[in-house]
Amino acid sequence: MIKNTFKNANNYIFIALLAWILGYVLFFYHITSRQNITYLFLILALLFATYFYVLVHLKKYEEPKNNLLFYISIIFRLLPLASIPFLSDDFYRFIWDGQLLHQYINPFAYTPLQIINGHSEWLAATLWFKKLNSPLYYTVYPPVNQFIFWLSGFAPKNNLHFSVIIMRLCLLAFDIGTLILLKKLLIIKKLKPKLVYVYALNPLVIIEFVGNLHFEVAMLFFTFLAVYLLCKQKNNWSAVSLGLAVCSKLLPLVFIPLMVRQIGWLKTLKYGFIVLATALLLFFPFIHNKQLCFNFIKSLQLYYGTFEFNGSFYQLFKYIGWLYWGYNPITYISKILFFLTFVGFVFCFVKSRNIFEGLFFLVFVHCILSAIVHPWYILPLVAFSPFIPWRFGVVWSALIGLSYFTYKAVPYQESMLVLGVEYFLLFAFIWYEVYCKTAFKIVNK
C-alpha cells in the first residue's frame, strides 16, 4: 500500500521532504539562540528553497487519494512540539497572563512590575518575570488568547515545557482547522485544492505559528470560518466567527466593510453589530470599567507609538526626520502612517473585486505602513494568496526572514542595509507582477 502510494507520487516531492524534515529538526532543536544568525539563515534558505521548488512543480504533482502531502504538512507542524521557542520571547508573557488568571487576577488591571512590587513572591519565582519583554505594560492580548493562556496555567508549577506544549496543541488545532477550511473554500471558489499547499507547506507559517506560538493563526481560523459560513449563507454565525477573530487580534474589525459587496448595506450593518456584540461580550469580563479600558488603550498606544521593527515607509519617514529635524519624530510619523493606512483601507474597500482580494490588500496595507512588521504579521498574506493571482505575499514570507538579522547582537540594532535589501527585492517583485503582467509560476489556477 505504502509502496504503491510512493510509486504513484512524483519522486521529487518526497526527496524534498527529507530536506524539509532535516531543516526543521535542526531549526527547532539545534539552534538555541537567535543570535546564531548565520546558522539560522542557512536553514531558512534550505527550507524556502525546498518550498519554492515543490510549489513550482506542484502543477505536475498527482496527489494520492489519501492526501498524503496534506498529512505530511500536519506532521511538519508536530515537529516543534517539544521545543522551546527561541525567536520570540512573547510566550513568557502568555504564561504570565495565564497564571494570573488562575489566581483570579485580571491581567488588564496590573502591569507585571506592579504585581512584583506587590510582594507576590509566588509570581516572581514561578513566572519567569526577568524574561518578560514588557514588564511595564498592561497586557494587550484579547480574550481568545487569554483563554488559551489560562489553559496553559494547568501545567505543573514551574514546568515551562508543559505550558508551551498546551499552547502549542491549541494553536496546532487552529492551524489544522485553517488547512481544512482553506481546502473547502478552494473547492467552493472552483480553484485547484492543491493550492492549499501555498499555505500548508510555507516554512514561515510552521516556524512562527506552531513553532513560536503566535496567535494570528487563531485570527486566521476564525476569519476563514466566517468566510466559509458566509458562502453557506449563514450570515449571523459568520458574524459571530468574525467577532471571535477580533477577540484573537483586533485587525479583523477592518474586514467588516468588505461584506457590503457580499450581502449589501443593510445586512452588513446587522453583520457588524453582531461582530461588535460578540467582541464586547467576550471582552467584558476583562475590561468592564474606565480604568481597565484606559489601561488597554494606553498599552496599545505605547506599543504603536514607541516601538519599531522592520518598518518600510516608517524607516523612510524616520530618515527624513533625522535629515531635516535631527531627531526621530515617531509621534508625528505614527499619525501620518495612520492617515495613509486609513486612505489605503478605503481604496481596498472600493477597488477589491472579491472578499479574498480585499482581505489580502487590507493586511498588506496594514503591514507595509506599520512601524512594526514582525515576520508573523504578514502570514495572513500567505493564507489569502491561494485565492488571488498575486504571489508577492508568498515571496515576502521568504524575504522577511532577513529581519531576524536584528537579533544578531544585544542590544538589538536594525541594519538599514539588510532592511533595504528586503524591501527592494519585495517592491521589485511587486513591480514585476503588476507591470510585467505575469504572476510568478506557483501552481496556476
C-alpha positions as CSV (number, residue, x, y, z in Angstrom):
1,M,0.0,0.0,0.0
2,I,2.7,2.5,1.1
3,K,4.9,1.3,-1.8
4,N,2.2,1.9,-4.3
5,T,1.5,5.4,-2.8
6,F,5.1,6.4,-3.2
7,K,5.2,4.9,-6.7
8,N,2.2,6.9,-7.8
9,A,3.6,10.2,-6.4
10,N,6.3,12.2,-8.0
11,N,9.7,11.3,-6.6
12,Y,11.0,14.8,-6.3
13,I,8.2,15.7,-3.8
14,F,9.4,13.0,-1.4
15,I,13.0,13.7,-1.8
16,A,12.2,17.3,-0.9
17,L,10.5,16.0,2.3
18,L,13.9,14.7,3.6
19,A,15.4,18.2,3.2
20,W,12.4,19.7,5.0
21,I,12.5,17.3,7.9
22,L,16.3,17.8,8.3
23,G,15.8,21.5,8.2
24,Y,13.0,21.7,10.8
25,V,14.8,19.3,13.2
26,L,17.9,21.4,13.0
27,F,15.9,24.6,13.3
28,F,13.8,23.7,16.3
29,Y,16.3,21.5,18.3
30,H,19.8,22.6,17.4
31,I,19.5,26.4,17.3
32,T,19.3,27.6,20.9
33,S,19.8,31.4,20.4
34,R,18.5,33.9,17.8
35,Q,22.0,35.4,17.9
36,N,23.2,32.5,15.9
37,I,22.2,34.3,12.7
38,T,24.4,32.5,10.2
39,Y,23.1,29.1,11.1
40,L,19.6,30.5,11.2
41,F,19.8,31.9,7.7
42,L,21.3,28.8,6.2
43,I,18.5,26.6,7.5
44,L,15.9,29.1,6.4
45,A,17.5,29.2,2.9
46,L,17.2,25.4,2.8
47,L,13.6,25.3,3.9
48,F,12.5,28.0,1.5
49,A,14.5,26.7,-1.5
50,T,12.7,23.4,-1.0
51,Y,9.4,25.1,-0.5
52,F,9.6,27.1,-3.8
53,Y,10.9,24.0,-5.7
54,V,7.9,22.0,-4.6
55,L,5.4,24.7,-5.3
56,V,6.8,25.3,-8.8
57,H,6.4,21.5,-9.5
58,L,3.0,21.1,-7.9
59,K,1.5,21.6,-11.4
60,K,2.9,18.1,-12.3
61,Y,2.1,16.5,-9.0
62,E,-0.7,14.0,-8.8
63,E,-1.6,13.6,-5.2
64,P,-2.6,10.2,-4.0
65,K,-6.2,9.8,-3.0
66,N,-5.2,9.5,0.7
67,N,-4.0,13.2,0.6
68,L,-0.5,12.1,1.8
69,L,1.1,15.5,1.2
70,F,-1.7,17.2,3.3
71,Y,-1.0,14.9,6.2
72,I,2.8,15.4,5.8
73,S,2.2,19.1,6.2
74,I,0.5,18.4,9.5
75,I,3.4,16.2,10.6
76,F,5.7,19.2,9.9
77,R,3.6,21.1,12.5
78,L,4.2,18.4,15.1
79,L,8.0,18.5,14.8
80,P,8.4,21.5,17.1
81,L,6.1,20.1,19.8
82,A,8.8,19.5,22.4
83,S,10.9,22.6,21.6
84,I,11.1,25.9,23.4
85,P,10.6,29.0,21.2
86,F,13.8,31.0,20.7
87,L,13.0,33.6,18.0
88,S,10.4,35.3,20.2
89,D,10.1,35.7,24.0
90,D,6.4,36.7,23.9
91,F,5.4,33.3,25.2
92,Y,6.7,34.2,28.7
93,R,4.1,36.9,28.9
94,F,1.5,34.4,27.7
95,I,2.3,32.1,30.6
96,W,2.4,35.1,33.0
97,D,-1.1,36.1,32.0
98,G,-2.3,32.5,32.3
99,Q,-1.0,32.2,35.8
100,L,-2.6,35.5,36.8
101,L,-6.0,34.2,35.6
102,H,-5.5,31.1,37.7
103,Q,-5.0,33.4,40.7
104,Y,-8.2,35.3,39.8
105,I,-6.1,38.4,38.9
106,N,-7.1,40.4,35.8
107,P,-4.0,40.8,33.6
108,F,-5.5,44.0,32.2
109,A,-5.6,45.5,35.7
110,Y,-1.9,45.3,36.7
111,T,1.5,45.5,34.9
112,P,3.9,42.7,35.8
113,L,6.1,45.2,37.7
114,Q,3.1,46.2,39.8
115,I,2.5,42.6,40.7
116,I,6.1,42.1,41.7
117,N,6.2,45.3,43.7
118,G,3.1,44.0,45.5
119,H,5.3,41.3,47.0
120,S,3.7,38.4,45.2
121,E,6.7,36.1,45.7
122,W,4.9,33.1,44.2
123,L,4.8,35.0,40.9
124,A,8.4,36.1,41.0
125,A,9.6,32.6,41.5
126,T,7.2,30.8,39.1
127,L,6.5,33.1,36.1
128,W,9.9,34.0,34.8
129,F,9.5,37.7,35.5
130,K,13.0,38.5,34.4
131,K,12.4,37.1,31.0
132,L,9.3,39.3,30.2
133,N,9.9,41.7,27.4
134,S,7.3,44.2,28.6
135,P,7.1,44.3,32.4
136,L,6.0,48.0,32.4
137,Y,3.0,47.4,30.1
138,Y,-0.5,46.1,30.7
139,T,-1.4,43.1,28.6
140,V,-2.8,43.7,25.1
141,Y,-3.8,40.2,24.3
142,P,-7.5,39.7,23.6
143,P,-10.0,37.2,25.2
144,V,-9.4,34.2,22.9
145,N,-5.7,34.4,23.6
146,Q,-6.3,34.8,27.3
147,F,-8.4,31.6,27.3
148,I,-5.5,29.7,25.9
149,F,-3.1,31.3,28.3
150,W,-5.4,30.2,31.1
151,L,-5.3,26.6,29.7
152,S,-1.5,26.7,29.8
153,G,-1.8,27.5,33.5
154,F,-2.9,23.9,34.2
155,A,0.7,22.9,33.7
156,P,2.5,21.7,36.8
157,K,4.2,24.6,38.7
158,N,7.4,25.9,37.0
159,N,7.0,23.4,34.2
160,L,7.7,25.6,31.2
161,H,7.7,22.8,28.7
162,F,4.3,21.6,29.7
163,S,2.8,25.2,29.4
164,V,4.3,25.6,26.0
165,I,3.0,22.2,24.8
166,I,-0.5,23.1,25.9
167,M,-0.5,26.3,24.0
168,R,1.2,24.7,21.0
169,L,-1.5,22.0,20.8
170,C,-4.2,24.7,20.8
171,L,-2.5,26.6,18.0
172,L,-2.0,23.4,16.1
173,A,-5.7,22.7,16.3
174,F,-6.4,26.2,14.9
175,D,-3.9,25.7,12.1
176,I,-5.3,22.3,11.1
177,G,-8.7,23.9,11.1
178,T,-7.4,26.6,8.8
179,L,-6.0,24.0,6.4
180,I,-9.3,22.2,6.2
181,L,-11.3,25.4,5.7
182,L,-8.8,26.5,3.0
183,K,-9.3,23.4,1.1
184,K,-13.1,23.6,1.3
185,L,-13.1,27.3,0.2
186,L,-10.9,26.5,-2.7
187,I,-13.4,23.9,-3.9
188,I,-16.3,26.4,-3.4
189,K,-14.4,29.0,-5.4
190,K,-13.7,26.4,-8.1
191,L,-9.9,26.6,-7.6
192,K,-7.5,23.7,-7.5
193,P,-7.4,22.1,-4.0
194,K,-3.6,21.7,-4.3
195,L,-3.3,25.5,-3.9
196,V,-3.7,24.8,-0.2
197,Y,0.0,23.9,-0.1
198,V,1.0,27.5,-0.8
199,Y,0.0,27.9,2.9
200,A,0.3,24.4,4.2
201,L,4.0,24.0,3.3
202,N,5.2,27.5,3.9
203,P,8.2,27.3,6.3
204,L,7.4,30.7,8.0
205,V,3.9,29.5,8.8
206,I,5.2,26.4,10.5
207,I,8.0,28.3,12.3
208,E,6.0,31.3,13.6
209,F,2.6,29.8,14.3
210,V,3.0,26.4,15.9
211,G,6.8,26.9,16.4
212,N,6.9,30.3,18.0
213,L,3.4,30.4,19.4
214,H,1.9,33.4,17.6
215,F,-1.9,33.8,17.8
216,E,-2.5,35.2,14.3
217,V,-3.3,31.6,13.5
218,A,-6.4,31.8,15.7
219,M,-7.4,35.0,13.9
220,L,-6.9,33.3,10.5
221,F,-9.0,30.3,11.5
222,F,-12.0,32.4,12.7
223,T,-11.7,34.6,9.6
224,F,-11.7,31.7,7.2
225,L,-14.6,30.2,9.2
226,A,-16.5,33.5,8.8
227,V,-16.0,33.5,5.0
228,Y,-17.0,29.8,4.8
229,L,-20.2,30.4,6.7
230,L,-20.9,33.4,4.6
231,C,-20.6,31.2,1.5
232,K,-23.1,28.9,3.1
233,Q,-25.4,31.9,3.7
234,K,-25.2,31.6,7.4
235,N,-24.6,35.3,7.9
236,N,-25.2,35.5,11.6
237,W,-22.9,32.7,12.5
238,S,-20.3,34.2,10.1
239,A,-20.5,37.4,12.1
240,V,-20.0,35.6,15.4
241,S,-17.0,33.9,13.9
242,L,-15.5,37.2,12.8
243,G,-16.2,38.5,16.3
244,L,-14.1,35.7,17.6
245,A,-11.4,36.7,15.1
246,V,-11.5,40.2,16.6
247,C,-11.1,38.6,20.0
248,S,-7.9,36.9,18.7
249,K,-6.4,40.1,17.2
250,L,-8.2,43.5,16.6
251,L,-7.3,43.8,12.9
252,P,-10.4,41.9,11.6
253,L,-12.5,44.9,12.7
254,V,-11.5,46.5,9.4
255,F,-12.7,43.5,7.4
256,I,-16.4,44.3,8.1
257,P,-16.9,46.8,5.2
258,L,-15.9,44.1,2.8
259,M,-19.2,42.5,3.4
260,V,-21.1,45.2,1.6
261,R,-20.4,43.7,-1.8
262,Q,-21.3,40.2,-0.5
263,I,-24.6,40.9,1.4
264,G,-25.5,44.6,0.8
265,W,-25.5,47.6,3.1
266,L,-28.4,46.7,5.4
267,K,-27.2,43.2,6.1
268,T,-23.7,44.5,6.6
269,L,-24.9,46.8,9.3
270,K,-26.5,43.9,11.1
271,Y,-23.4,41.8,10.5
272,G,-21.2,44.5,12.0
273,F,-23.5,44.8,15.0
274,I,-23.2,41.1,15.7
275,V,-19.4,41.2,15.3
276,L,-19.1,44.1,17.8
277,A,-21.6,42.5,20.2
278,T,-19.6,39.2,20.2
279,A,-16.4,41.0,20.8
280,L,-17.7,43.2,23.6
281,L,-19.3,40.3,25.3
282,L,-16.0,38.4,25.4
283,F,-14.0,41.5,26.4
284,F,-16.4,42.5,29.2
285,P,-15.1,40.1,31.9
286,F,-11.6,41.7,31.4
287,I,-12.5,45.3,30.5
288,H,-15.6,46.4,32.4
289,N,-14.7,49.9,33.7
290,K,-13.0,53.1,32.5
291,Q,-9.7,52.3,34.2
292,L,-9.3,48.9,32.6
293,C,-10.3,50.4,29.2
294,F,-7.6,53.2,29.8
295,N,-5.0,50.5,30.7
296,F,-5.7,48.6,27.5
297,I,-5.7,51.7,25.2
298,K,-2.6,53.0,26.9
299,S,-0.6,49.9,26.2
300,L,-1.8,49.9,22.6
301,Q,-0.7,53.5,22.2
302,L,2.7,52.8,23.7
303,Y,3.2,49.8,21.5
304,Y,2.3,51.5,18.3
305,G,3.7,54.9,19.2
306,T,7.0,53.8,20.7
307,F,8.3,50.5,19.2
308,E,9.7,50.0,15.8
309,F,10.8,46.9,13.9
310,N,11.3,46.2,10.2
311,G,9.1,49.1,9.0
312,S,9.4,50.2,5.4
313,F,7.8,53.6,4.9
314,Y,8.3,54.2,8.6
315,Q,12.0,54.0,8.1
316,L,11.8,56.3,5.1
317,F,9.9,58.9,7.1
318,K,12.3,58.4,10.1
319,Y,15.3,59.1,7.8
320,I,13.6,62.3,6.6
321,G,13.0,63.3,10.2
322,W,16.6,62.9,11.1
323,L,17.8,64.6,8.0
324,Y,15.7,67.8,8.4
325,W,15.0,68.0,12.2
326,G,17.8,66.0,13.8
327,Y,15.6,63.5,15.7
328,N,13.2,60.7,15.2
329,P,9.6,62.3,15.1
330,I,8.0,58.9,15.8
331,T,4.9,60.5,17.3
332,Y,4.2,62.5,14.2
333,I,5.2,59.7,11.9
334,S,2.6,57.4,13.6
335,K,-0.1,59.9,12.8
336,I,1.0,60.2,9.2
337,L,1.1,56.4,8.8
338,F,-2.3,56.1,10.5
339,F,-3.8,58.5,7.9
340,L,-2.2,56.8,5.0
341,T,-3.4,53.4,6.3
342,F,-6.9,54.8,6.5
343,V,-6.7,56.0,2.9
344,G,-5.3,52.7,1.8
345,F,-8.1,50.8,3.6
346,V,-10.7,52.9,1.8
347,F,-9.0,52.2,-1.5
348,C,-9.1,48.5,-0.8
349,F,-12.8,48.6,0.1
350,V,-13.6,50.4,-3.2
351,K,-11.3,48.5,-5.6
352,S,-11.3,44.9,-4.3
353,R,-13.1,42.6,-6.7
354,N,-13.8,39.8,-4.2
355,I,-13.6,39.2,-0.5
356,F,-10.2,37.4,-0.6
357,E,-8.6,40.2,-2.7
358,G,-10.0,42.7,-0.1
359,L,-8.7,40.7,2.8
360,F,-5.2,40.3,1.2
361,F,-4.8,44.0,0.4
362,L,-6.1,45.2,3.8
363,V,-3.5,43.2,5.5
364,F,-0.8,44.3,3.1
365,V,-1.6,48.0,3.6
366,H,-1.6,47.5,7.3
367,C,1.8,45.8,7.2
368,I,3.5,48.0,4.7
369,L,2.6,51.2,6.5
370,S,3.3,49.9,10.0
371,A,6.3,50.8,12.1
372,I,6.3,47.2,13.5
373,V,6.3,44.3,11.0
374,H,7.3,41.1,12.7
375,P,7.5,38.1,10.4
376,W,4.3,36.5,11.7
377,Y,2.3,39.7,10.9
378,I,2.5,39.0,7.2
379,L,1.4,35.4,7.3
380,P,-2.3,36.2,6.6
381,L,-1.0,37.3,3.2
382,V,0.3,33.7,2.6
383,A,-3.1,32.3,3.7
384,F,-5.1,34.5,1.3
385,S,-2.7,34.1,-1.6
386,P,-4.2,30.8,-3.0
387,F,-7.4,32.8,-3.8
388,I,-5.7,35.6,-5.8
389,P,-3.3,35.8,-8.8
390,W,-0.6,37.7,-6.9
391,R,2.3,35.9,-5.3
392,F,4.3,38.8,-3.7
393,G,2.9,37.9,-0.3
394,V,4.5,34.4,-0.6
395,V,7.7,36.0,-1.7
396,W,7.7,38.4,1.2
397,S,7.4,35.4,3.6
398,A,10.8,34.4,2.4
399,L,12.4,37.8,2.4
400,I,11.1,38.9,5.8
401,G,13.4,36.3,7.4
402,L,16.1,38.8,6.8
403,S,14.6,40.8,9.7
404,Y,16.0,38.2,12.1
405,F,19.4,39.8,11.5
406,T,18.3,42.5,14.0
407,Y,18.8,39.9,16.8
408,K,22.4,39.3,15.9
409,A,23.6,41.5,18.7
410,V,22.3,42.7,22.1
411,P,21.1,45.4,22.4
412,Y,19.3,44.8,19.2
413,Q,20.2,47.1,16.3
414,E,18.4,47.1,12.9
415,S,20.6,47.0,9.8
416,M,19.4,49.5,7.3
417,L,21.3,47.6,4.6
418,V,19.5,44.4,5.3
419,L,16.2,46.2,5.6
420,G,16.8,47.9,2.3
421,V,17.6,44.6,0.6
422,E,14.4,43.0,1.9
423,Y,12.1,45.8,0.7
424,F,14.0,46.5,-2.5
425,L,13.5,42.8,-3.5
426,L,9.9,42.9,-2.4
427,F,9.0,46.0,-4.4
428,A,10.9,44.8,-7.4
429,F,8.9,41.6,-7.4
430,I,5.6,43.6,-7.0
431,W,6.7,45.7,-9.9
432,Y,7.4,42.5,-11.9
433,E,3.9,41.1,-11.1
434,V,2.0,44.3,-11.7
435,Y,3.7,45.7,-14.8
436,C,5.1,42.7,-16.5
437,K,1.6,41.1,-16.3
438,T,3.0,37.7,-15.4
439,A,2.4,36.2,-12.0
440,F,5.0,34.0,-10.5
441,K,4.6,30.5,-11.7
442,I,3.4,28.9,-8.5
443,V,0.5,26.5,-9.0
444,N,-1.7,28.3,-11.6
445,K,-5.4,28.3,-11.3
